[in-house]
Amino acid sequence: MVAKAPVRAKKPADRGSGLGADVGLSDADLLEMYRMMVITRQLDERMWVLNRAGKVPFVISGQGHEGAQVAITRNLRRGHDWFVPYYRSIAAVMTFGMTPREIMLAQFAKAVDPSSGGRQMPGHYGAAHHNILSTSSPVGTQILHAVGIALAAKIRGTDQVAMTSMGEGASNQGDVHEGLNFAAIQKLPVVLMIENNGYAISVPARRAPTIENVADRASAYGIAGVVVDGGDVLACYKAGKEAVDRARSGGGPTILEAKVLRLTAHSSDDQQTKYRPSEELAEEKARDPVPHFKAQLIDAGVLDEEKDGALIAEAKQIIDDATDWAEEQPDPDPGTALESVYPTGEPGATGGSPPLAPGSVEPPAGSESAEAISAAFKEGA
């Protein structure tokens, strides 16, 4: 089914616009969501500039995905639930707690990068102190990690929800079937967000899979499957809220498919004009979710051009600060390259974790997902 959010008529500012009232969002909430979209877009664009300047090695963009990521992920409880991202999850991980400084540390591969201490290529987001598991490089395997976290949460009775994201191309991997099948049987508190941008690198979605909606597969598992317009921020929030509430209340998993746009090439190593016609690219640019949400907020009286200008200026200042600060941080010591890669000492021990970014919150005891899952199995035995 396709979730639609109602658009309310403009009301006097002192009474609130009522735009997000049906889903429990105030005008302040709507402005914060738009602000996050603006910051994320500017951060994404800065990554491309740095890549073209030869300062960062690789960019894999989330432009066109911001509205769906911000709206859906906002339904999770920060510091309580878990998020298992994929390489386009820039807006999602920031909504869930990561900062532009932390994102930029990964781009520059600095020693205090919370994602991996500079060990992984850009796009592998993760932060233990935010309950964000490191992005999995093998495409599609992140669902197994999210399902494992959800199993531990159910056994322990922690009232936690695990959410993971992937593109429609990754949904064709065998790991996804195994993860969904197990999650459905166990009625686990997990949400699979499919960000369907129409392309698996250069392969259009009309060629694989053979069904129009990935979420239609949900019926085979006996779980909920929802399709939402990824450019409709309020519809995405509503669909995300229903999916998270269902998971938390014991209703089991949801496949939540957001039909989003891919406004850039697959990555900085791709040239999409070789396989995408210019007319298609222009049509997608006209449906960019950031200016569309801006227009919706202006029409409702939530935003005006003066406020928007101030938000854009603030975003630029934040991104400038993150860029300059991260670039000045020390590079990793090559002698530490194998730390946190191979296990050492007693079973379950590692060679140590990369240091957190200065000012970061220390991860709570027992927050390591592997330890939590292992302990949960023992408790349930």
Disulfide bonds with the S-S distance in Angstrom:
none
